[in-house]
Amino acid sequence: MAHRILFGFHAVTVRLKTAPTSIHEVHVDTTRRDARMRGFVERVKEAGLRLIDSDDTRLSKLAGNPRHQGVVARVDPLPATHSLDEVLEGVEAAREDPPLVLALDGVTDPHNLGACLRVADGAGAHAVIAPKDHAVGLNATVAKVASGAAETVPYLMVTNLARSLNEMKERGLRIIGTSDDAEATLYDVDLSGPVALVLGAEGKGMRQLTRTTCDQLVSIPMAGAVESLNVSVAAGVCLYEARRQRRARST
């Protein structure tokens, strides 16, 4: 099994919490000995993991990125959730929160994906889905930006996004897409039930087939001079409005 690289305090710390036995070794910057690093090193030692002192050059090479914060881990990939059906069946079996899915159409920037995963985790989304041919996969940069959320939120790359959206419709989810030219706004729709929120890439938006598959299109009200939001910011606005409505309904 090929190893994966995680880097940055958040990404590696979450793996320490959730699956420490999947970690083969942890490299740390020998010149950094501040309180945060000391605490991190202590956790690694308590877990009985191999700890390797490295310099910045080696860490940057391992991570493939200079923004490693002095922490790089070589890990086994975690078992992936095999399908959207499995995720939704698990949500339905738990009988707690209605399914909440974020669908991304054409998001190819790893920083945007990482930020979307992070906000999806924070808002309690059950999965993030994207088309295989029009999306970025999980890599070390995504994991770093996601601050651990790449380990906790299922990221499912599907062969045909429109087909997957239709399959969610059959399971009772409403498909709500975002579009700058939609007459209804995000605040005009009920997001408290089973729902998938669909966002397109910044600038291009959703592809036409994705757009026509949606049950309804909504816009995010813009009060300033800019015309649109970064996709990860828009995802946060939409997911937390769904979370707000669900909380209001349950009280």
Contacts in CASP RR format, 6 or more apart in sequence:
PFRMAT RR
TARGET T0000
AUTHOR 0000-0000-0000
METHOD contacts of the structure
MODEL  1
MAHRILFGFHAVTVRLKTAPTSIHEVHVDTTRRDARMRGFVERVKEAGLR
LIDSDDTRLSKLAGNPRHQGVVARVDPLPATHSLDEVLEGVEAAREDPPL
VLALDGVTDPHNLGACLRVADGAGAHAVIAPKDHAVGLNATVAKVASGAA
ETVPYLMVTNLARSLNEMKERGLRIIGTSDDAEATLYDVDLSGPVALVLG
AEGKGMRQLTRTTCDQLVSIPMAGAVESLNVSVAAGVCLYEARRQRRARS
T
1 76 0 8 1.000
1 77 0 8 1.000
2 77 0 8 1.000
3 24 0 8 1.000
3 74 0 8 1.000
3 75 0 8 1.000
3 76 0 8 1.000
4 74 0 8 1.000
4 75 0 8 1.000
4 76 0 8 1.000
4 77 0 8 1.000
4 140 0 8 1.000
5 62 0 8 1.000
5 63 0 8 1.000
5 64 0 8 1.000
5 72 0 8 1.000
5 73 0 8 1.000
5 74 0 8 1.000
5 75 0 8 1.000
5 140 0 8 1.000
6 12 0 8 1.000
6 15 0 8 1.000
6 72 0 8 1.000
6 73 0 8 1.000
6 75 0 8 1.000
6 140 0 8 1.000
6 143 0 8 1.000
6 144 0 8 1.000
7 59 0 8 1.000
7 62 0 8 1.000
7 63 0 8 1.000
7 65 0 8 1.000
7 68 0 8 1.000
7 69 0 8 1.000
7 70 0 8 1.000
7 71 0 8 1.000
7 72 0 8 1.000
7 73 0 8 1.000
7 140 0 8 1.000
7 143 0 8 1.000
7 144 0 8 1.000
8 68 0 8 1.000
8 69 0 8 1.000
8 70 0 8 1.000
8 71 0 8 1.000
8 72 0 8 1.000
8 144 0 8 1.000
9 36 0 8 1.000
9 40 0 8 1.000
9 69 0 8 1.000
9 71 0 8 1.000
10 144 0 8 1.000
10 147 0 8 1.000
10 148 0 8 1.000
11 143 0 8 1.000
11 144 0 8 1.000
11 146 0 8 1.000
11 147 0 8 1.000
11 148 0 8 1.000
11 150 0 8 1.000
11 151 0 8 1.000
12 23 0 8 1.000
12 26 0 8 1.000
12 40 0 8 1.000
12 71 0 8 1.000
12 72 0 8 1.000
12 73 0 8 1.000
13 40 0 8 1.000
13 43 0 8 1.000
13 148 0 8 1.000
14 147 0 8 1.000
14 148 0 8 1.000
14 149 0 8 1.000
14 151 0 8 1.000
14 152 0 8 1.000
15 22 0 8 1.000
15 23 0 8 1.000
15 73 0 8 1.000
15 75 0 8 1.000
15 148 0 8 1.000
15 151 0 8 1.000
16 23 0 8 1.000
16 43 0 8 1.000
16 44 0 8 1.000
16 47 0 8 1.000
18 151 0 8 1.000
18 152 0 8 1.000
19 78 0 8 1.000
19 151 0 8 1.000
20 47 0 8 1.000
20 49 0 8 1.000
22 75 0 8 1.000
22 76 0 8 1.000
22 78 0 8 1.000
23 47 0 8 1.000
23 49 0 8 1.000
23 73 0 8 1.000
23 74 0 8 1.000
23 75 0 8 1.000
23 76 0 8 1.000
24 50 0 8 1.000
24 73 0 8 1.000
24 74 0 8 1.000
24 75 0 8 1.000
24 76 0 8 1.000
25 49 0 8 1.000
25 50 0 8 1.000
25 51 0 8 1.000
25 52 0 8 1.000
25 73 0 8 1.000
25 74 0 8 1.000
26 44 0 8 1.000
26 49 0 8 1.000
26 50 0 8 1.000
26 51 0 8 1.000
26 52 0 8 1.000
26 71 0 8 1.000
26 72 0 8 1.000
26 73 0 8 1.000
27 52 0 8 1.000
27 53 0 8 1.000
27 54 0 8 1.000
27 58 0 8 1.000
27 59 0 8 1.000
27 62 0 8 1.000
27 70 0 8 1.000
27 71 0 8 1.000
27 72 0 8 1.000
27 73 0 8 1.000
27 74 0 8 1.000
28 37 0 8 1.000
28 40 0 8 1.000
28 41 0 8 1.000
28 44 0 8 1.000
28 51 0 8 1.000
28 52 0 8 1.000
28 53 0 8 1.000
28 54 0 8 1.000
28 70 0 8 1.000
28 71 0 8 1.000
29 37 0 8 1.000
29 54 0 8 1.000
29 55 0 8 1.000
29 56 0 8 1.000
29 59 0 8 1.000
29 70 0 8 1.000
29 71 0 8 1.000
30 53 0 8 1.000
30 54 0 8 1.000
30 55 0 8 1.000
31 55 0 8 1.000
31 56 0 8 1.000
32 70 0 8 1.000
37 70 0 8 1.000
37 71 0 8 1.000
40 71 0 8 1.000
41 51 0 8 1.000
44 51 0 8 1.000
45 51 0 8 1.000
54 62 0 8 1.000
54 72 0 8 1.000
56 66 0 8 1.000
56 70 0 8 1.000
59 68 0 8 1.000
59 70 0 8 1.000
59 71 0 8 1.000
59 72 0 8 1.000
60 66 0 8 1.000
60 68 0 8 1.000
62 68 0 8 1.000
62 72 0 8 1.000
62 74 0 8 1.000
63 72 0 8 1.000
63 140 0 8 1.000
63 144 0 8 1.000
64 140 0 8 1.000
65 140 0 8 1.000
65 141 0 8 1.000
65 144 0 8 1.000
67 144 0 8 1.000
68 144 0 8 1.000
78 151 0 8 1.000
80 154 0 8 1.000
81 87 0 8 1.000
81 127 0 8 1.000
81 154 0 8 1.000
81 156 0 8 1.000
83 156 0 8 1.000
84 101 0 8 1.000
84 127 0 8 1.000
84 129 0 8 1.000
84 156 0 8 1.000
84 158 0 8 1.000
84 164 0 8 1.000
84 167 0 8 1.000
84 168 0 8 1.000
85 167 0 8 1.000
87 126 0 8 1.000
87 127 0 8 1.000
87 154 0 8 1.000
87 156 0 8 1.000
88 99 0 8 1.000
88 126 0 8 1.000
88 168 0 8 1.000
88 171 0 8 1.000
88 173 0 8 1.000
91 97 0 8 1.000
91 98 0 8 1.000
91 99 0 8 1.000
91 126 0 8 1.000
92 99 0 8 1.000
97 124 0 8 1.000
97 126 0 8 1.000
97 246 0 8 1.000
98 192 0 8 1.000
98 193 0 8 1.000
98 194 0 8 1.000
98 195 0 8 1.000
98 246 0 8 1.000
99 126 0 8 1.000
99 168 0 8 1.000
99 171 0 8 1.000
99 173 0 8 1.000
99 194 0 8 1.000
99 195 0 8 1.000
99 196 0 8 1.000
100 123 0 8 1.000
100 124 0 8 1.000
100 125 0 8 1.000
100 126 0 8 1.000
100 194 0 8 1.000
100 195 0 8 1.000
100 196 0 8 1.000
100 197 0 8 1.000
100 239 0 8 1.000
100 242 0 8 1.000
100 243 0 8 1.000
100 246 0 8 1.000
101 125 0 8 1.000
101 126 0 8 1.000
101 127 0 8 1.000
101 128 0 8 1.000
101 129 0 8 1.000
101 168 0 8 1.000
101 173 0 8 1.000
101 195 0 8 1.000
101 196 0 8 1.000
101 197 0 8 1.000
102 116 0 8 1.000
102 120 0 8 1.000
102 125 0 8 1.000
102 127 0 8 1.000
102 128 0 8 1.000
102 129 0 8 1.000
102 196 0 8 1.000
102 197 0 8 1.000
102 199 0 8 1.000
102 235 0 8 1.000
102 238 0 8 1.000
102 239 0 8 1.000
103 128 0 8 1.000
103 129 0 8 1.000
103 130 0 8 1.000
103 161 0 8 1.000
103 164 0 8 1.000
103 165 0 8 1.000
103 175 0 8 1.000
103 196 0 8 1.000
103 197 0 8 1.000
103 198 0 8 1.000
103 199 0 8 1.000
104 113 0 8 1.000
104 116 0 8 1.000
104 128 0 8 1.000
104 129 0 8 1.000
104 130 0 8 1.000
104 135 0 8 1.000
104 198 0 8 1.000
104 199 0 8 1.000
104 200 0 8 1.000
104 231 0 8 1.000
104 235 0 8 1.000
105 130 0 8 1.000
105 131 0 8 1.000
105 134 0 8 1.000
105 161 0 8 1.000
105 198 0 8 1.000
105 199 0 8 1.000
105 200 0 8 1.000
105 201 0 8 1.000
105 205 0 8 1.000
105 206 0 8 1.000
105 207 0 8 1.000
105 210 0 8 1.000
106 130 0 8 1.000
106 131 0 8 1.000
106 134 0 8 1.000
106 135 0 8 1.000
106 200 0 8 1.000
106 201 0 8 1.000
106 204 0 8 1.000
106 205 0 8 1.000
106 207 0 8 1.000
107 113 0 8 1.000
107 116 0 8 1.000
107 130 0 8 1.000
107 135 0 8 1.000
107 136 0 8 1.000
107 199 0 8 1.000
107 200 0 8 1.000
107 201 0 8 1.000
107 231 0 8 1.000
108 134 0 8 1.000
108 135 0 8 1.000
108 136 0 8 1.000
108 201 0 8 1.000
109 136 0 8 1.000
110 136 0 8 1.000
110 137 0 8 1.000
110 139 0 8 1.000
110 141 0 8 1.000
110 142 0 8 1.000
110 145 0 8 1.000
111 141 0 8 1.000
111 145 0 8 1.000
112 202 0 8 1.000
112 230 0 8 1.000
112 231 0 8 1.000
112 232 0 8 1.000
113 130 0 8 1.000
113 135 0 8 1.000
113 136 0 8 1.000
113 137 0 8 1.000
113 142 0 8 1.000
113 145 0 8 1.000
113 146 0 8 1.000
113 155 0 8 1.000
114 142 0 8 1.000
114 143 0 8 1.000
114 145 0 8 1.000
114 146 0 8 1.000
114 149 0 8 1.000
114 150 0 8 1.000
114 232 0 8 1.000
115 145 0 8 1.000
115 146 0 8 1.000
115 230 0 8 1.000
115 232 0 8 1.000
115 235 0 8 1.000
116 128 0 8 1.000
116 231 0 8 1.000
116 232 0 8 1.000
116 235 0 8 1.000
117 128 0 8 1.000
117 142 0 8 1.000
117 146 0 8 1.000
117 149 0 8 1.000
117 150 0 8 1.000
117 153 0 8 1.000
117 155 0 8 1.000
118 145 0 8 1.000
118 146 0 8 1.000
118 147 0 8 1.000
118 148 0 8 1.000
118 149 0 8 1.000
118 232 0 8 1.000
119 232 0 8 1.000
119 235 0 8 1.000
119 236 0 8 1.000
119 239 0 8 1.000
119 240 0 8 1.000
120 128 0 8 1.000
120 149 0 8 1.000
120 153 0 8 1.000
120 235 0 8 1.000
120 239 0 8 1.000
121 146 0 8 1.000
121 148 0 8 1.000
121 149 0 8 1.000
121 152 0 8 1.000
121 153 0 8 1.000
122 149 0 8 1.000
122 239 0 8 1.000
123 236 0 8 1.000
123 239 0 8 1.000
123 240 0 8 1.000
123 242 0 8 1.000
123 243 0 8 1.000
124 239 0 8 1.000
124 243 0 8 1.000
125 153 0 8 1.000
125 239 0 8 1.000
126 154 0 8 1.000
127 153 0 8 1.000
127 154 0 8 1.000
127 155 0 8 1.000
127 156 0 8 1.000
128 153 0 8 1.000
128 154 0 8 1.000
128 155 0 8 1.000
128 156 0 8 1.000
129 155 0 8 1.000
129 156 0 8 1.000
129 157 0 8 1.000
129 158 0 8 1.000
129 161 0 8 1.000
129 164 0 8 1.000
129 196 0 8 1.000
130 155 0 8 1.000
130 156 0 8 1.000
130 157 0 8 1.000
130 158 0 8 1.000
130 161 0 8 1.000
131 157 0 8 1.000
131 158 0 8 1.000
131 159 0 8 1.000
131 160 0 8 1.000
131 161 0 8 1.000
132 157 0 8 1.000
132 158 0 8 1.000
132 159 0 8 1.000
134 161 0 8 1.000
134 207 0 8 1.000
135 157 0 8 1.000
136 142 0 8 1.000
137 155 0 8 1.000
137 157 0 8 1.000
138 150 0 8 1.000
138 155 0 8 1.000
142 150 0 8 1.000
143 150 0 8 1.000
143 151 0 8 1.000
158 164 0 8 1.000
161 210 0 8 1.000
162 209 0 8 1.000
162 210 0 8 1.000
162 213 0 8 1.000
165 175 0 8 1.000
165 196 0 8 1.000
165 198 0 8 1.000
165 210 0 8 1.000
165 213 0 8 1.000
165 214 0 8 1.000
166 213 0 8 1.000
168 175 0 8 1.000
168 196 0 8 1.000
169 175 0 8 1.000
169 215 0 8 1.000
171 194 0 8 1.000
172 194 0 8 1.000
173 194 0 8 1.000
173 195 0 8 1.000
173 196 0 8 1.000
174 193 0 8 1.000
174 194 0 8 1.000
174 195 0 8 1.000
174 196 0 8 1.000
174 215 0 8 1.000
174 216 0 8 1.000
175 195 0 8 1.000
175 196 0 8 1.000
175 198 0 8 1.000
175 213 0 8 1.000
175 214 0 8 1.000
175 215 0 8 1.000
175 216 0 8 1.000
176 189 0 8 1.000
176 191 0 8 1.000
176 195 0 8 1.000
176 196 0 8 1.000
176 197 0 8 1.000
176 198 0 8 1.000
176 214 0 8 1.000
176 215 0 8 1.000
176 216 0 8 1.000
176 217 0 8 1.000
176 218 0 8 1.000
177 197 0 8 1.000
177 198 0 8 1.000
177 199 0 8 1.000
177 206 0 8 1.000
177 211 0 8 1.000
177 214 0 8 1.000
177 216 0 8 1.000
177 217 0 8 1.000
177 218 0 8 1.000
178 186 0 8 1.000
178 197 0 8 1.000
178 198 0 8 1.000
178 199 0 8 1.000
178 200 0 8 1.000
178 206 0 8 1.000
178 217 0 8 1.000
178 218 0 8 1.000
178 219 0 8 1.000
178 220 0 8 1.000
178 234 0 8 1.000
178 238 0 8 1.000
179 205 0 8 1.000
179 206 0 8 1.000
179 211 0 8 1.000
179 217 0 8 1.000
179 218 0 8 1.000
179 219 0 8 1.000
180 219 0 8 1.000
180 227 0 8 1.000
180 228 0 8 1.000
181 219 0 8 1.000
182 217 0 8 1.000
182 218 0 8 1.000
182 219 0 8 1.000
183 219 0 8 1.000
184 216 0 8 1.000
184 217 0 8 1.000
184 218 0 8 1.000
184 219 0 8 1.000
185 218 0 8 1.000
185 219 0 8 1.000
185 220 0 8 1.000
185 221 0 8 1.000
186 218 0 8 1.000
186 219 0 8 1.000
186 220 0 8 1.000
186 221 0 8 1.000
186 237 0 8 1.000
186 238 0 8 1.000
186 241 0 8 1.000
187 221 0 8 1.000
187 241 0 8 1.000
188 218 0 8 1.000
189 216 0 8 1.000
189 218 0 8 1.000
190 245 0 8 1.000
191 197 0 8 1.000
191 238 0 8 1.000
191 241 0 8 1.000
191 242 0 8 1.000
191 245 0 8 1.000
191 246 0 8 1.000
192 242 0 8 1.000
192 245 0 8 1.000
192 246 0 8 1.000
192 248 0 8 1.000
192 249 0 8 1.000
193 246 0 8 1.000
195 242 0 8 1.000
197 235 0 8 1.000
197 238 0 8 1.000
197 239 0 8 1.000
197 242 0 8 1.000
198 206 0 8 1.000
198 210 0 8 1.000
198 214 0 8 1.000
199 205 0 8 1.000
199 206 0 8 1.000
199 231 0 8 1.000
199 234 0 8 1.000
199 235 0 8 1.000
199 238 0 8 1.000
200 206 0 8 1.000
200 210 0 8 1.000
200 231 0 8 1.000
201 231 0 8 1.000
202 228 0 8 1.000
202 229 0 8 1.000
202 230 0 8 1.000
202 231 0 8 1.000
203 228 0 8 1.000
206 214 0 8 1.000
211 217 0 8 1.000
220 229 0 8 1.000
220 234 0 8 1.000
220 237 0 8 1.000
220 238 0 8 1.000
222 228 0 8 1.000
222 229 0 8 1.000
228 234 0 8 1.000
229 237 0 8 1.000
END
